[in-house]
């Protein structure tokens, strides 16, 4: 088939490699001037690092360079993707600085795609092409989400600036200024640590505190030994509990609760959460509600030293100015000086190349994506999604999505009936919404159940890793290399069938 892929982050690059290996003619459209997606140099902010250790944040068939540190910088992740493109000779099929402006279903099947390529500072070329199939790999973190605030005009009139982290490319713009960072997720804390080195003041405004996991428990045990294993994933109850997980969750999850409670106690002491007044409400199990967030190195130390101030359980009510100075008026009654406001408030998934009619078909009444296995949209033919299973092992999860897509296109596995898929998707999205209190990224966030998702995808395809490898994964961090044989095995399976 002639296949279009939108996006050249991990999901897009993995899809290109897998589908090319299965014999398809692939074209990848990427609006940025480089590969990388969220790791592109056009989107990196100061302090951006991975949450995963380097050995777990890879595709199956290429390891990170040995010289790279345990936790990678954004630049190093982007370098890895460049290496992947070179190793598997994907560059000829990737069109950089090329944005898909329109994707419309063609009358006889497939998609008519219009794209615009930036050819120079002022020049653009528009191209219209037909493809048999479309893979959307533009990412669940495609566009920053910024809240709407009152008083932004007054902020800007006083010389203030408001921007998302992806537009903060250096620290020169905050030097000697009063900076307000909205949010308490990883990006907010990452930015705060770096900004505090140059700013006159750094204030983090957190509507809700989140539990953070230290990179090393008691400074010794790498967190990957706790959460990047099947045992760590199994501590949180899945939609359906099977096998050894039944033991963990027997008697009202007493065993799992006890294990997680121990981590909560150690984390509270190690990060000095009570002393700093930063003990979140709820329990440590809440860490799995939306995303597992690592504690940024230097953040709590910065709070203790007074370099970072956290305004907890509040939000910006409005912006005001006095004597040509901008302030953020908080709901708790305090006023914070605000020359630069960084809105680290998450992302939204936007698909502007689709018509409103198609976007309505892709989502339910709550705006959640209706994707079987996080891949196959219900009722929209010749279309699949890769990487819409955001997980702790995002590269591997995206790659296995591409494997499922390749099998699906070749008729390598059977699908349930349309009614069964509708029911499955509705039940799953409802469970995700309830479990996360709505923080499920429109039905795309499968954290912490990364391996559950991969198991389901590979079970559909009829391929899997050995039981001995799975048993090892219960106690040791997941190694993506264990899945390197999946795509070649699928190619042989489809060839034998054909």
VOPAGU-2260 file (C-alpha; in pm, 1 decimal, decimal comma):
REM VOPAGU-2260
SITE   aa  ch    i         X         Y         Z
SITE  UNK   A    0       0,0       0,0       0,0
SITE  UNK   A    1      89,6     364,9     -37,3
SITE  UNK   A    2      75,4     490,9     321,2
SITE  UNK   A    3      92,6     842,1     465,6
SITE  UNK   A    4     215,9     894,2     821,0
SITE  UNK   A    5     160,2    1228,4     993,5
SITE  UNK   A    6     431,0    1304,0    1248,3
SITE  UNK   A    7     798,7    1210,2    1283,9
SITE  UNK   A    8     829,2    1154,2    1656,5
SITE  UNK   A    9     876,8     808,2    1804,2
SITE  UNK   A   10     539,5     684,2    1676,0
SITE  UNK   A   11     586,2     817,3    1323,5
SITE  UNK   A   12     943,6     691,2    1289,2
SITE  UNK   A   13     851,1     348,5    1428,7
SITE  UNK   A   14     552,9     326,3    1193,0
SITE  UNK   A   15     771,4     415,2     894,6
SITE  UNK   A   16    1026,9     150,6     983,4
SITE  UNK   A   17     778,0    -127,9    1060,1
SITE  UNK   A   18     549,9     -65,0     761,4
SITE  UNK   A   19     843,3     -30,2     520,6
SITE  UNK   A   20     982,3    -360,0     646,0
SITE  UNK   A   21     643,5    -514,1     567,9
SITE  UNK   A   22     668,2    -395,2     208,8
SITE  UNK   A   23     463,5     -74,9     206,9
SITE  UNK   A   24     549,1     254,2      34,6
SITE  UNK   A   25     557,8     506,2     320,4
SITE  UNK   A   26     569,3     886,5     323,8
SITE  UNK   A   27     610,3    1069,2     655,3
SITE  UNK   A   28     494,7    1430,8     690,6
SITE  UNK   A   29     658,1    1639,4     965,6
SITE  UNK   A   30     589,9    2010,7    1006,2
SITE  UNK   A   31     902,9    2068,7    1217,6
SITE  UNK   A   32    1244,2    2104,2    1049,2
SITE  UNK   A   33    1372,8    1794,5    1230,6
SITE  UNK   A   34    1250,6    1457,7    1354,3
SITE  UNK   A   35    1166,5    1412,8    1720,5
SITE  UNK   A   36     811,6    1528,7    1787,1
SITE  UNK   A   37     805,9    1662,3    2144,5
SITE  UNK   A   38    1186,6    1627,5    2146,9
SITE  UNK   A   39    1236,1    1850,8    1842,1
SITE  UNK   A   40    1471,5    2142,5    1895,3
SITE  UNK   A   41    1176,2    2368,9    1814,4
SITE  UNK   A   42     993,4    2248,3    2127,3
SITE  UNK   A   43    1262,4    2178,6    2386,6
SITE  UNK   A   44    1265,1    2387,2    2703,3
SITE  UNK   A   45    1552,8    2435,9    2950,0
SITE  UNK   A   46    1577,9    2137,4    3185,1
SITE  UNK   A   47    1386,8    1894,6    2962,3
SITE  UNK   A   48    1483,4    1535,5    3045,5
SITE  UNK   A   49    1324,0    1194,1    3021,8
SITE  UNK   A   50    1146,1    1029,8    3312,7
SITE  UNK   A   51    1267,9     688,7    3202,8
SITE  UNK   A   52    1615,1     552,4    3237,4
SITE  UNK   A   53    1787,2     536,1    2899,1
SITE  UNK   A   54    1765,2     157,8    2859,3
SITE  UNK   A   55    1384,4     160,3    2878,8
SITE  UNK   A   56    1317,9     464,3    2659,2
SITE  UNK   A   57    1410,0     317,2    2321,5
SITE  UNK   A   58    1267,6     135,8    2024,7
SITE  UNK   A   59    1332,2    -237,6    2021,8
SITE  UNK   A   60    1609,3    -253,0    1764,9
SITE  UNK   A   61    1845,3      27,7    1862,5
SITE  UNK   A   62    1988,9      97,3    2206,4
SITE  UNK   A   63    2082,6     438,3    2337,1
SITE  UNK   A   64    2456,3     517,4    2307,4
SITE  UNK   A   65    2658,1     399,0    2606,4
SITE  UNK   A   66    2798,5     748,4    2650,8
SITE  UNK   A   67    2453,0     891,1    2722,2
SITE  UNK   A   68    2362,2     940,6    3091,0
SITE  UNK   A   69    2098,8     742,5    3281,4
SITE  UNK   A   70    1839,6    1017,0    3233,1
SITE  UNK   A   71    1852,8    1173,6    2890,8
SITE  UNK   A   72    1831,8    1537,1    2790,5
SITE  UNK   A   73    1584,4    1639,1    2522,9
SITE  UNK   A   74    1871,9    1694,3    2281,8
SITE  UNK   A   75    2003,1    1341,6    2338,0
SITE  UNK   A   76    1660,9    1185,8    2270,0
SITE  UNK   A   77    1638,5    1379,1    1944,1
SITE  UNK   A   78    1991,6    1265,9    1854,5
SITE  UNK   A   79    1883,4     905,3    1915,5
SITE  UNK   A   80    1594,0     944,8    1670,5
SITE  UNK   A   81    1830,4    1091,6    1411,6
SITE  UNK   A   82    2051,0     785,3    1462,3
SITE  UNK   A   83    1749,2     558,3    1414,9
SITE  UNK   A   84    1654,6     730,4    1089,5
SITE  UNK   A   85    2009,2     689,6     961,6
SITE  UNK   A   86    2046,0     325,5    1070,8
SITE  UNK   A   87    1727,9     214,0     894,9
SITE  UNK   A   88    1761,6     452,2     598,4
SITE  UNK   A   89    1431,2     627,3     661,1
SITE  UNK   A   90    1537,4     978,8     556,9
SITE  UNK   A   91    1421,4     951,6     191,1
SITE  UNK   A   92    1062,6     892,5     301,9
SITE  UNK   A   93    1048,1    1178,5     555,9
SITE  UNK   A   94     938,9    1523,7     441,7
SITE  UNK   A   95    1053,1    1775,6     700,2
SITE  UNK   A   96     909,0    2129,3     726,0
SITE  UNK   A   97     598,7    1986,8     562,4
SITE  UNK   A   98     258,9    2030,9     722,6
SITE  UNK   A   99     -54,5    1839,6     627,9
SITE  UNK   A  100    -323,4    2102,1     586,6
SITE  UNK   A  101    -603,0    1870,1     478,4
SITE  UNK   A  102    -678,3    1497,4     489,2
SITE  UNK   A  103   -1005,7    1396,1     326,4
SITE  UNK   A  104   -1150,7    1049,1     261,0
SITE  UNK   A  105   -1140,5     972,1    -112,4
SITE  UNK   A  106   -1452,4     850,9    -288,9
SITE  UNK   A  107   -1305,2     515,0    -389,0
SITE  UNK   A  108   -1123,2     456,5     -61,2
SITE  UNK   A  109    -804,0     590,0      88,0
SITE  UNK   A  110    -722,2     953,7     156,4
SITE  UNK   A  111    -656,6    1269,4     -43,6
SITE  UNK   A  112    -388,8    1464,9     137,5
SITE  UNK   A  113    -283,6    1824,1      82,8
SITE  UNK   A  114      46,7    1933,7     231,8
SITE  UNK   A  115     250,9    2251,9     238,0
SITE  UNK   A  116     631,1    2250,6     241,4
SITE  UNK   A  117     837,0    2550,0     349,3
SITE  UNK   A  118    1102,0    2587,8      75,8
SITE  UNK   A  119    1264,1    2911,9     191,4
SITE  UNK   A  120    1208,6    3202,1     426,6
SITE  UNK   A  121     916,1    3319,6     216,5
SITE  UNK   A  122     839,9    3028,8     -15,7
SITE  UNK   A  123     592,5    2741,5      17,4
SITE  UNK   A  124     497,0    2454,4    -210,4
SITE  UNK   A  125     153,7    2292,4    -189,2
SITE  UNK   A  126     112,1    1929,6    -294,5
SITE  UNK   A  127    -200,6    1714,1    -332,9
SITE  UNK   A  128    -159,2    1333,9    -328,2
SITE  UNK   A  129    -364,2    1019,1    -283,2
SITE  UNK   A  130    -275,3     747,5     -31,0
SITE  UNK   A  131    -433,0     407,7      32,0
SITE  UNK   A  132    -405,5     441,5     409,9
SITE  UNK   A  133    -335,1     713,3     666,8
SITE  UNK   A  134    -156,4     668,9     999,6
SITE  UNK   A  135    -194,4     956,6    1245,2
SITE  UNK   A  136     120,0     971,3    1458,6
SITE  UNK   A  137     115,6    1340,5    1543,0
SITE  UNK   A  138     108,7    1263,1    1913,7
SITE  UNK   A  139    -108,7    1302,1    2219,9
SITE  UNK   A  140     110,2    1598,1    2318,0
SITE  UNK   A  141      64,1    1782,4    1991,6
SITE  UNK   A  142     -28,0    2132,1    2112,9
SITE  UNK   A  143      30,9    2303,5    2449,4
SITE  UNK   A  144    -282,1    2378,0    2648,6
SITE  UNK   A  145    -293,4    2720,4    2808,8
SITE  UNK   A  146    -579,8    2827,1    3036,6
SITE  UNK   A  147    -776,0    3141,4    2957,9
SITE  UNK   A  148    -703,5    3416,2    3209,8
SITE  UNK   A  149    -858,5    3751,6    3282,7
SITE  UNK   A  150    -625,2    4049,8    3262,0
SITE  UNK   A  151    -381,1    3917,6    3000,0
SITE  UNK   A  152    -401,6    4251,1    2816,9
SITE  UNK   A  153    -299,4    4428,4    3138,4
SITE  UNK   A  154     -13,0    4181,8    3188,9
SITE  UNK   A  155     118,8    4245,5    2838,7
SITE  UNK   A  156      67,3    4620,7    2860,7
SITE  UNK   A  157     297,2    4619,3    3163,5
SITE  UNK   A  158     560,5    4432,9    2961,8
SITE  UNK   A  159     470,1    4085,1    3084,4
SITE  UNK   A  160     480,3    3770,6    2871,3
SITE  UNK   A  161     278,4    3450,3    2885,9
SITE  UNK   A  162     395,8    3136,7    2704,6
SITE  UNK   A  163     406,9    2754,2    2727,3
SITE  UNK   A  164     733,7    2574,5    2815,3
SITE  UNK   A  165     783,4    2468,6    2451,5
SITE  UNK   A  166     835,0    2835,5    2361,3
SITE  UNK   A  167    1090,7    2895,9    2636,1
SITE  UNK   A  168    1406,1    2798,7    2450,2
SITE  UNK   A  169    1669,7    2971,8    2663,6
SITE  UNK   A  170    1713,9    3138,9    3002,3
SITE  UNK   A  171    1820,0    3479,1    2873,3
SITE  UNK   A  172    1454,8    3585,4    2848,4
SITE  UNK   A  173    1401,0    3529,6    3224,6
SITE  UNK   A  174    1727,8    3669,8    3354,6
SITE  UNK   A  175    1662,2    3905,8    3644,5
SITE  UNK   A  176    1284,5    3878,7    3602,3
SITE  UNK   A  177     998,4    3763,8    3821,5
SITE  UNK   A  178     872,5    3434,4    3680,4
SITE  UNK   A  179     547,3    3255,5    3756,4
SITE  UNK   A  180     517,2    2891,1    3650,5
SITE  UNK   A  181     168,2    2743,7    3640,4
SITE  UNK   A  182     143,0    2370,2    3707,5
SITE  UNK   A  183     307,9    2100,2    3914,8
SITE  UNK   A  184     379,3    1828,7    3661,4
SITE  UNK   A  185     722,8    1731,6    3538,0
SITE  UNK   A  186     760,5    2015,8    3288,0
SITE  UNK   A  187     664,0    2276,7    3550,5
SITE  UNK   A  188     920,2    2147,0    3799,3
SITE  UNK   A  189    1189,9    2102,1    3533,3
SITE  UNK   A  190    1145,9    2460,5    3417,0
SITE  UNK   A  191    1135,3    2595,7    3774,0
SITE  UNK   A  192    1474,8    2448,5    3860,3
SITE  UNK   A  193    1641,5    2600,9    3554,2
SITE  UNK   A  194    1459,5    2934,7    3572,3
SITE  UNK   A  195    1551,2    2979,2    3940,0
SITE  UNK   A  196    1917,6    2990,8    3839,1
SITE  UNK   A  197    1864,0    3317,3    3650,5
SITE  UNK   A  198    1534,8    3476,3    3760,7
SITE  UNK   A  199    1487,4    3736,8    4031,5
SITE  UNK   A  200    1206,2    3521,2    4173,4
SITE  UNK   A  201    1048,3    3190,1    4077,2
SITE  UNK   A  202     694,3    3107,7    4190,2
SITE  UNK   A  203     516,4    2783,7    4109,9
SITE  UNK   A  204     136,5    2809,2    4120,3
SITE  UNK   A  205      -8,4    2461,0    4172,1
SITE  UNK   A  206    -380,8    2403,6    4164,1
SITE  UNK   A  207    -317,5    2050,8    4292,4
SITE  UNK   A  208      -2,5    1890,9    4426,3
SITE  UNK   A  209     100,2    1560,9    4268,4
SITE  UNK   A  210     295,7    1278,7    4423,3
SITE  UNK   A  211     651,1    1257,8    4294,5
SITE  UNK   A  212     879,3     957,6    4282,5
SITE  UNK   A  213    1251,8    1012,1    4358,2
SITE  UNK   A  214    1485,4     886,1    4088,9
SITE  UNK   A  215    1660,7     682,4    4356,6
SITE  UNK   A  216    1482,1     567,3    4669,4
SITE  UNK   A  217    1697,6     657,5    4971,7
SITE  UNK   A  218    1956,0     767,1    4717,8
SITE  UNK   A  219    2033,5     405,2    4626,9
SITE  UNK   A  220    1749,8     204,6    4467,5
SITE  UNK   A  221    1674,4     320,3    4112,4
SITE  UNK   A  222    1300,5     384,5    4078,3
SITE  UNK   A  223    1297,0     174,3    3760,4
SITE  UNK   A  224    1329,8    -133,2    3982,3
SITE  UNK   A  225     994,0     -40,5    4139,1
SITE  UNK   A  226     774,9     102,6    3863,7
SITE  UNK   A  227     927,4      -4,8    3532,2
SITE  UNK   A  228     857,8    -372,6    3598,9
SITE  UNK   A  229     548,5    -588,5    3563,8
SITE  UNK   A  230     535,2    -612,3    3941,6
SITE  UNK   A  231     531,6    -234,0    3973,4
SITE  UNK   A  232     255,8    -209,0    3714,0
SITE  UNK   A  233      65,5    -487,7    3883,3
SITE  UNK   A  234      43,7    -292,7    4209,9
SITE  UNK   A  235    -233,2     -88,8    4051,1
SITE  UNK   A  236    -558,1    -272,3    3966,5
SITE  UNK   A  237    -621,7    -311,0    3594,0
SITE  UNK   A  238    -963,3    -323,1    3429,7
SITE  UNK   A  239    -944,0    -702,9    3448,2
SITE  UNK   A  240    -711,9    -876,3    3695,7
SITE  UNK   A  241    -546,4   -1202,8    3597,3
SITE  UNK   A  242    -270,8   -1437,4    3712,3
SITE  UNK   A  243     -28,4   -1319,3    3978,4
SITE  UNK   A  244    -208,5    -984,9    4003,1
SITE  UNK   A  245    -492,3   -1163,6    4180,3
SITE  UNK   A  246    -252,4   -1233,5    4467,2
SITE  UNK   A  247    -147,7    -867,9    4487,2
SITE  UNK   A  248    -508,1    -749,9    4499,4
SITE  UNK   A  249    -659,1   -1023,9    4712,6
SITE  UNK   A  250    -842,5    -913,2    5026,4
SITE  UNK   A  251    -910,7    -563,8    4901,5
SITE  UNK   A  252    -558,2    -508,7    4759,8
SITE  UNK   A  253    -398,1    -531,3    5105,8
SITE  UNK   A  254     -65,0    -660,6    4975,5
SITE  UNK   A  255     -42,5    -403,9    4696,3
SITE  UNK   A  256    -155,6    -128,2    4931,0
SITE  UNK   A  257     107,2    -219,9    5187,4
SITE  UNK   A  258     385,7    -215,1    4926,6
SITE  UNK   A  259     275,8     119,7    4782,7
SITE  UNK   A  260     232,0     259,1    5134,0
SITE  UNK   A  261     594,2     178,8    5213,0
SITE  UNK   A  262     706,4     376,7    4909,4
SITE  UNK   A  263     483,3     666,5    5019,3
SITE  UNK   A  264     645,5     674,5    5361,8
SITE  UNK   A  265     999,7     668,7    5224,7
SITE  UNK   A  266     922,0     928,6    4957,2
SITE  UNK   A  267     760,8    1165,3    5208,1
SITE  UNK   A  268    1069,7    1158,2    5426,3
SITE  UNK   A  269    1327,6    1165,2    5149,6
SITE  UNK   A  270    1174,2    1466,6    4972,4
SITE  UNK   A  271    1091,8    1639,2    5306,2
SITE  UNK   A  272     734,2    1689,6    5191,7
SITE  UNK   A  273     591,7    1756,5    5538,9
SITE  UNK   A  274     869,0    1997,5    5633,1
SITE  UNK   A  275     825,0    2191,5    5309,0
SITE  UNK   A  276     446,9    2193,0    5332,1
SITE  UNK   A  277     425,0    2002,1    5004,3
SITE  UNK   A  278     259,0    1679,7    5114,4
SITE  UNK   A  279     -11,0    1611,4    4852,7
SITE  UNK   A  280    -365,4    1530,7    4952,2
SITE  UNK   A  281    -478,9    1171,4    4909,1
SITE  UNK   A  282    -253,7     867,2    4892,1
SITE  UNK   A  283      55,0     767,1    4696,5
SITE  UNK   A  284    -157,1     538,5    4477,8
SITE  UNK   A  285    -290,2     860,4    4322,0
SITE  UNK   A  286      44,8     885,2    4141,3
SITE  UNK   A  287     -99,3     648,9    3879,7
SITE  UNK   A  288    -414,4     849,0    3811,3
SITE  UNK   A  289    -280,9    1049,2    3521,4
SITE  UNK   A  290      93,8    1016,2    3492,2
SITE  UNK   A  291     379,5     887,8    3703,5
SITE  UNK   A  292     592,1    1194,2    3771,8
SITE  UNK   A  293     955,5    1180,4    3878,9
SITE  UNK   A  294    1086,5    1439,5    4122,4
SITE  UNK   A  295    1301,6    1686,7    3930,8
SITE  UNK   A  296    1657,0    1691,9    4064,9
SITE  UNK   A  297    1700,5    2015,6    4257,4
SITE  UNK   A  298    1332,9    2111,3    4282,9
SITE  UNK   A  299    1265,5    2034,2    4647,8
SITE  UNK   A  300    1615,3    2149,9    4734,3
SITE  UNK   A  301    1531,5    2480,4    4563,4
SITE  UNK   A  302    1212,1    2511,6    4765,7
SITE  UNK   A  303    1403,6    2443,9    5087,9
SITE  UNK   A  304    1665,1    2704,9    4996,0
SITE  UNK   A  305    1397,8    2964,0    4917,5
SITE  UNK   A  306    1491,4    2988,3    4548,4
SITE  UNK   A  307    1153,7    2843,4    4446,9
SITE  UNK   A  308     824,0    2933,0    4613,4
SITE  UNK   A  309     525,6    2701,1    4571,1
SITE  UNK   A  310     176,1    2847,3    4605,1
SITE  UNK   A  311     -22,3    2527,7    4656,8
SITE  UNK   A  312    -393,7    2452,6    4613,5
SITE  UNK   A  313    -460,9    2775,5    4428,2
SITE  UNK   A  314    -465,7    2924,5    4078,5
SITE  UNK   A  315    -435,1    3255,2    3898,0
SITE  UNK   A  316    -757,8    3453,7    3926,8
SITE  UNK   A  317    -650,0    3748,0    3712,4
SITE  UNK   A  318    -355,2    3960,7    3606,3
SITE  UNK   A  319    -321,6    4319,0    3720,5
SITE  UNK   A  320     -60,1    4590,6    3709,2
SITE  UNK   A  321      61,2    4862,1    3945,2
SITE  UNK   A  322     325,4    5124,0    3874,2
SITE  UNK   A  323     395,8    4958,0    3537,8
SITE  UNK   A  324     460,7    4624,2    3708,3
SITE  UNK   A  325     253,7    4311,9    3626,9
SITE  UNK   A  326     115,9    4086,7    3899,5
SITE  UNK   A  327     -66,0    3753,7    3911,3
SITE  UNK   A  328    -354,5    3779,3    4155,8
SITE  UNK   A  329    -407,6    3434,3    4306,8
SITE  UNK   A  330    -732,5    3279,8    4427,0
SITE  UNK   A  331    -579,3    3254,7    4776,2
SITE  UNK   A  332    -560,5    3635,6    4794,1
SITE  UNK   A  333    -188,0    3674,0    4733,4
SITE  UNK   A  334     -37,9    3885,6    4455,4
SITE  UNK   A  335     279,4    3759,1    4285,1
SITE  UNK   A  336     503,2    3973,9    4059,7
SITE  UNK   A  337     487,4    3833,6    3706,3
SITE  UNK   A  338     718,8    3948,4    3427,8
SITE  UNK   A  339     709,8    3605,3    3261,8
SITE  UNK   A  340     430,6    3349,5    3304,7
SITE  UNK   A  341     502,2    2993,0    3191,2
SITE  UNK   A  342     187,9    2782,0    3153,6
SITE  UNK   A  343     306,4    2424,8    3209,0
SITE  UNK   A  344     -53,8    2306,9    3206,6
SITE  UNK   A  345     -40,6    2009,1    2974,2
SITE  UNK   A  346    -130,2    1943,7    2614,3
SITE  UNK   A  347    -428,0    1897,1    2391,1
SITE  UNK   A  348    -462,0    1663,7    2097,3
SITE  UNK   A  349    -544,4    1859,7    1785,0
SITE  UNK   A  350    -610,6    1717,1    1440,5
SITE  UNK   A  351    -662,3    2034,3    1234,7
SITE  UNK   A  352    -618,0    1851,0     904,9
SITE  UNK   A  353    -946,5    1664,3     959,6
SITE  UNK   A  354   -1286,1    1815,0     895,3
SITE  UNK   A  355   -1516,0    1876,1    1190,0
SITE  UNK   A  356   -1732,2    1588,5    1069,9
SITE  UNK   A  357   -1442,7    1340,8    1084,8
SITE  UNK   A  358   -1328,5    1469,5    1423,3
SITE  UNK   A  359   -1680,4    1414,5    1557,1
SITE  UNK   A  360   -1670,5    1055,8    1429,2
SITE  UNK   A  361   -1342,2     995,9    1609,5
SITE  UNK   A  362   -1465,8    1102,9    1952,4
SITE  UNK   A  363   -1756,9    1036,9    2185,0
SITE  UNK   A  364   -1985,3    1288,0    2357,0
SITE  UNK   A  365   -1714,7    1357,3    2619,4
SITE  UNK   A  366   -1453,1    1429,8    2354,4
SITE  UNK   A  367   -1266,5    1102,1    2424,8
SITE  UNK   A  368   -1114,9     915,7    2133,2
SITE  UNK   A  369   -1304,0     603,8    2024,6
SITE  UNK   A  370   -1006,9     387,3    1930,0
SITE  UNK   A  371   -1005,7       9,5    1951,3
SITE  UNK   A  372    -676,6     -92,9    2114,5
SITE  UNK   A  373    -590,2     281,3    2108,7
SITE  UNK   A  374    -531,6     228,4    1733,9
SITE  UNK   A  375    -838,1     166,1    1518,2
SITE  UNK   A  376   -1107,8     436,4    1492,4
SITE  UNK   A  377   -1463,2     311,6    1480,4
SITE  UNK   A  378   -1644,3     399,0    1161,2
SITE  UNK   A  379   -1364,4     578,3     972,9
SITE  UNK   A  380   -1207,0     345,7     711,6
SITE  UNK   A  381    -844,3     335,4     595,0
SITE  UNK   A  382    -725,8     518,0     905,9
SITE  UNK   A  383    -525,5     414,4    1212,1
SITE  UNK   A  384    -348,0     587,8    1501,4
SITE  UNK   A  385       2,6     511,5    1628,8
SITE  UNK   A  386     129,7     635,6    1962,8
SITE  UNK   A  387    -214,0     711,4    2103,5
SITE  UNK   A  388    -131,6     471,0    2385,8
SITE  UNK   A  389      76,7     712,9    2590,1
SITE  UNK   A  390     264,9     502,5    2842,2
SITE  UNK   A  391     575,3     465,5    3056,4
SITE  UNK   A  392     731,6     286,6    2760,4
SITE  UNK   A  393     606,3     528,7    2494,6
SITE  UNK   A  394     855,7     430,8    2219,3
SITE  UNK   A  395     790,4      58,2    2259,4
SITE  UNK   A  396     413,7     106,5    2291,7
SITE  UNK   A  397     412,1     312,0    1971,6
SITE  UNK   A  398     622,1      51,9    1790,0
SITE  UNK   A  399     386,3    -228,3    1887,8
SITE  UNK   A  400      95,1     -13,9    1764,4
SITE  UNK   A  401     271,8      -4,3    1428,2
SITE  UNK   A  402     305,5    -383,7    1436,7
SITE  UNK   A  403     -71,3    -414,5    1498,2
SITE  UNK   A  404    -137,2    -175,3    1208,8
SITE  UNK   A  405      87,5    -375,3     976,1
SITE  UNK   A  406     -89,7    -699,2    1065,6
SITE  UNK   A  407    -431,1    -534,6    1029,7
SITE  UNK   A  408    -355,9    -398,2     681,7
SITE  UNK   A  409    -247,8    -742,1     564,3
SITE  UNK   A  410    -544,8    -922,7     719,3
SITE  UNK   A  411    -304,6   -1091,3     958,2
SITE  UNK   A  412    -555,6   -1102,7    1242,7
SITE  UNK   A  413    -931,4   -1096,4    1282,6
SITE  UNK   A  414   -1123,6    -814,6    1444,0
SITE  UNK   A  415   -1425,8    -850,0    1669,5
SITE  UNK   A  416   -1758,2    -742,0    1523,9
SITE  UNK   A  417   -1833,2    -370,0    1501,3
SITE  UNK   A  418   -2077,7    -404,0    1792,0
SITE  UNK   A  419   -1819,6    -582,7    2007,9
SITE  UNK   A  420   -1557,1    -316,9    1937,0
SITE  UNK   A  421   -1806,3     -38,7    2015,1
SITE  UNK   A  422   -1886,6    -202,6    2347,5
SITE  UNK   A  423   -1521,4    -266,2    2430,3
SITE  UNK   A  424   -1418,7      94,3    2359,4
SITE  UNK   A  425   -1711,2     242,1    2553,8
SITE  UNK   A  426   -1637,8      27,8    2859,7
SITE  UNK   A  427   -1264,8      97,0    2848,6
SITE  UNK   A  428   -1297,3     473,9    2811,6
SITE  UNK   A  429   -1555,7     485,5    3093,2
SITE  UNK   A  430   -1317,5     289,3    3316,9
SITE  UNK   A  431   -1023,9     516,4    3228,0
SITE  UNK   A  432   -1229,2     829,6    3294,6
SITE  UNK   A  433   -1347,9     702,4    3633,8
SITE  UNK   A  434   -1006,5     567,4    3740,7
SITE  UNK   A  435    -822,5     891,3    3664,5
SITE  UNK   A  436   -1098,9    1132,4    3764,3
SITE  UNK   A  437   -1098,9    1253,3    3405,8
SITE  UNK   A  438    -720,6    1291,9    3371,0
SITE  UNK   A  439    -685,6    1033,6    3094,2
SITE  UNK   A  440    -585,0    1259,5    2803,7
SITE  UNK   A  441    -911,1    1205,6    2615,3
SITE  UNK   A  442    -879,1     829,2    2640,9
SITE  UNK   A  443    -518,6     802,1    2522,4
SITE  UNK   A  444    -324,1     777,8    2849,6
SITE  UNK   A  445    -271,5     411,9    2943,2
SITE  UNK   A  446     -26,7     486,0    3228,1
SITE  UNK   A  447      60,2     289,1    3435,8
SITE  UNK   A  448     -68,5      -8,7    3235,4
SITE  UNK   A  449     192,5       5,6    2961,4
SITE  UNK   A  450     267,8    -364,9    2942,4
SITE  UNK   A  451     -98,5    -461,9    2967,7
SITE  UNK   A  452    -159,0    -259,0    2654,3
SITE  UNK   A  453     137,7    -411,5    2470,2
SITE  UNK   A  454      28,0    -762,3    2572,8
SITE  UNK   A  455    -322,1    -702,9    2433,6
SITE  UNK   A  456    -188,3    -565,0    2106,4
SITE  UNK   A  457      49,2    -857,1    2052,9
SITE  UNK   A  458    -212,8   -1109,1    2158,9
SITE  UNK   A  459    -437,4    -981,2    1878,3
SITE  UNK   A  460    -155,0   -1019,6    1627,9
SITE  UNK   A  461     -74,9   -1369,3    1751,3
SITE  UNK   A  462     284,8   -1286,0    1839,6
SITE  UNK   A  463     447,0   -1251,7    2177,7
SITE  UNK   A  464     770,6   -1284,5    2367,9
SITE  UNK   A  465     843,1   -1601,9    2563,2
SITE  UNK   A  466     699,1   -1678,6    2904,4
SITE  UNK   A  467    1050,7   -1688,4    3054,3
SITE  UNK   A  468    1113,3   -1331,2    2937,9
SITE  UNK   A  469     781,4   -1219,3    3080,9
SITE  UNK   A  470     863,3   -1383,6    3412,0
SITE  UNK   A  471    1193,6   -1194,8    3421,7
SITE  UNK   A  472    1007,5    -869,4    3355,7
SITE  UNK   A  473     819,9    -912,2    3682,0
SITE  UNK   A  474    1128,6    -824,1    3882,6
SITE  UNK   A  475    1357,7    -649,0    3634,0
SITE  UNK   A  476    1289,6    -333,1    3428,2
SITE  UNK   A  477    1138,1    -389,7    3086,1
SITE  UNK   A  478    1403,9    -410,5    2814,7
SITE  UNK   A  479    1258,5    -308,0    2473,9
SITE  UNK   A  480    1524,6    -520,0    2303,4
SITE  UNK   A  481    1321,6    -827,5    2406,1
SITE  UNK   A  482    1069,9    -721,8    2138,0
SITE  UNK   A  483    1317,6    -679,6    1851,4
SITE  UNK   A  484    1206,6   -1005,3    1687,7
SITE  UNK   A  485     837,8    -909,4    1664,5
SITE  UNK   A  486     840,1    -720,6    1332,1
SITE  UNK   A  487    1061,5    -976,1    1147,7
SITE  UNK   A  488     838,6   -1255,1    1279,8
SITE  UNK   A  489     529,7   -1072,1    1158,8
SITE  UNK   A  490     689,5   -1028,6     814,6
SITE  UNK   A  491     757,2   -1402,8     793,9
SITE  UNK   A  492     406,1   -1484,3     915,2
SITE  UNK   A  493     242,0   -1260,6     655,0
SITE  UNK   A  494     468,4   -1390,0     379,7
SITE  UNK   A  495     376,5   -1749,6     463,7
SITE  UNK   A  496       9,0   -1658,3     465,0
SITE  UNK   A  497      31,6   -1470,7     135,1
